[in-house]
Amino acid sequence: MIDKLRQLEERFYRIEEQLADPTVLADSQRYAKLSKDYKELKPVVEALQSYKNLSSNISIAENMLKEQDEEMREMAREELQELKPQLEQLEEQIKFMLIPKDPQDARDVLFEIRAGTGGDEASIFAGDLFRMYSKYFESKGWTTEILSSNEGTIGGYNKIVLEVHGQDVYGTLKFESGAHRVQRVPKTESQGRVHTSAATVVVMPKLEMEDVQINKADLKVDTFRSSGAGGQHVNKTESGVRFTHLPTGIVAESTDGRSQIRNREIALQRLYQKIYQAQKQAHESEIASQRKSLVGSGDRSDKIRTYNFPQNRVTDHRINLTLYNLDKIMEGQLDEIIQALQMAEKTKKLKEGLSI
């Protein structure tokens, strides 16, 4: 562990020197990448410095135990009782810091909320989730763009799709994918009975052009009119776009946007995602059998969380976490849940020996 920390420290100071180089300052892309690496390494280097200081103080205290003066030895024993637990705690923190980050964690995301079972109440709950997440996004300083929305009959949404932009968005939100269940008395219920409804959340990392190499000559593009609900503009014009990747047969389309140009962007993004996932799965199958994460696969069929309004309770079933502050969570205070999920994933990786 210490050897890896020293390597990272050396890299940190090399980057620090490069950031002061005029040629780097003149190259905005290179400067931005180095600045990002510098920011990520800084906490690790600070932790290493604290580790060195604690180790040095422990060594001094251990030498003091050899003194003839009993008062000095007692001071050394007291200091060691205080310093050694600090060092052990810091070692654990450093182990978590050294877990390799998922390169997708820094990405922006496509975020979808869709009403599930439960009729009108499911749509209302989907609207409540949208409000909850919107408040959370705002608290993180992230920006959003609604791509499409289909409102429910008496409120909420049958489906809403948006982009979320900011720092480490996917790494923060990736555990939100799955089925969210609500237990409460619906506004439409006259008898006061508690009903159970559901909505699904899908979080997809937004890929960039350079992530997937696609030859434009390998793409077949079709435009079409959408059918069913979706707005008069979408139905009356050929704004729907479908891409077919001829070498793989992978197809992606979109009618979510208001214009053909926007739908081309969305459909191409989805095509990139599908091709990327196919490439990633092929690679992973070569090196290891896939392991299901402690915090779930993110599949829509997974019931990941229950929101019980009568008891002001929320339960995340993947990590058996139950909190009695649902009112605050619905106001966007999600950090306690999300941080617990992130810690569960890191702990799982440490147990599997993937960290160092």
Protein Blocks (a to p, Z undefined) as FASTA:
>chain_A
ZZmmmmmmmmmmmmmmmmmpmklmmmmklmmmmmmmmmmmmmmmmmmmmmmmmmmmmmmm
mmmmmpmblklmmmmmmmmmmmmmmmmmmmmmmmmmmpccdfklmpccdddddddehijm
lmmmmmmmmmmmmmmmmmnopacddfbdcddfkgcjfbdcdddddehklmmmmmmgccdd
dddddfklmnopacdddddddddddddfklpccdfklpccdddddehjeijklmmpcfbc
cdddfknopacddfkbmbfklmmmmmmmmmmmmmmmmmmmmmmmmmoccdddfkoghiak
lcfbdcdfklopacdfklopacdffkmmmnopamlmmmmmmmmmmmmmmmnopmZZ
